Amino acid sequence: MRAYLYPHWVKAGEVGQMAGDWSFAKIQEYFTNEIEENLTLDYKAADALHKSDGKKAEITKDVSAMANSDGGIIIYGIKENQEKKYLPGEITPINIKEFSKEWLEQVINTIRPKIDGVIITPIPIETSDDSVIYIVEIPKSDTAHQAKDHRYYKRFNFISEMMEDYEIRDVMGRNQYPKFDISFKIIEKFEYITTGSLPYGLDSLPIANKPEKKTETRISYTLFAKATNIGAVYANYVNIFIRIPLFFLRKDYFDYDKYAFEEDGLPYYEFYEDNTRRDVVDVKSLTDVVYGPSRYDPILPSRSRTWEFKLKDFRELSPDGHTLPEDLIKWTIHADNSPVKSGEIKFNEIEIIFER
């Protein structure tokens, strides 16, 4: 039943992940698989490393542009294909004695302010003792960085380009607001339901007309949406709107007339959630619990809040002609004075976890 779902997590909006675990064999895969340059990957031939002021300024320009954008990887020692643009063309070895890792670090450290977390990995070329390829992994920064020529750059159309004033201000404000990643998973739970049981202690008594015990099985599905604060400051107020196609929801779980609407030709239901909580202030009995007023519970950096939504049995979808890969969950999140963030994710990109 889960054959149509891919077993992996997807975080909405996440791009530019570092590769790590580098080797010469992995470099060769870039040629075999024809991996193109993109906003988070750049190929540079060996002659991009030079001790002239102009070349060193160009290095700081390219590295700072990556940090000012989404972060990424620069590979020094691979020349771009001259016929097929953006593809790796050939390996151009770098002499490690002439251009050491320490020399490259010193050049990159002239960027102001200094970029924390840059990783430089030399990869030996198997046919030469002194030749390497340099992998430079650059994290996305929380502020804007200035190249050696005192200008600010960004990655645009696979090249480094000067930033506009508003773009510099926007990047510098990255660490002033909370930022959220949204991730999803579905829990498939297999349950045994026993009906006809009497209260504890009475089941063994010879009571007339005792109801017949029946054990049934049931499969339930619950969608979990997790908002994680990946920013540097905490979020006081978080509002999230989750829009789910109506035919995925259990019929006893929503007020159709209040929140249902049509979008892209499909009926949707919109849920509103936030980061409020109510504390227990008194417990008078097992069934009489007194709660205090609602209050916002701030979400600290690296912490998260999870909401759940009851789905119908997926086996009920096929007769209605609905297939998971084509249908979307859409979401919008508001956090303090951060820019509003929206996204969508296909059901076939959400991991299903089985529980008994």
Secondary structure, 3 states (H helix, E strand, C coil): CCCCCCCCCCEECCCCCCCCCCCHHHHHHHHHCCCCCECCEEEECHHHCCCCHHHHHHHHHHHHHHHHCCCEEEEECEEECCCCCCCEEEECCEECCCCCHHHHHHHHCCCECCCCCCEEEEEECCCCCCEEEEEEEECCCCCCCECCCCCEEEEECCEEEECCHHHHHHHHCHHHCCCEEEEEEEEEEEEEEEECCCCCCCCCCCCCCCCCCEEEEEEEEEEEEEEEECCCCCECCEEEEEEEEHHHECCCCCCHHHHEEEECCEEEEEEEEECEECCEEEEEECCEEEECCCEECCECCCCEEEEEEEECCHHHCHHHCCCHHHCEEEEEEEECCCCCEEEEEEHHHCEEEEEC
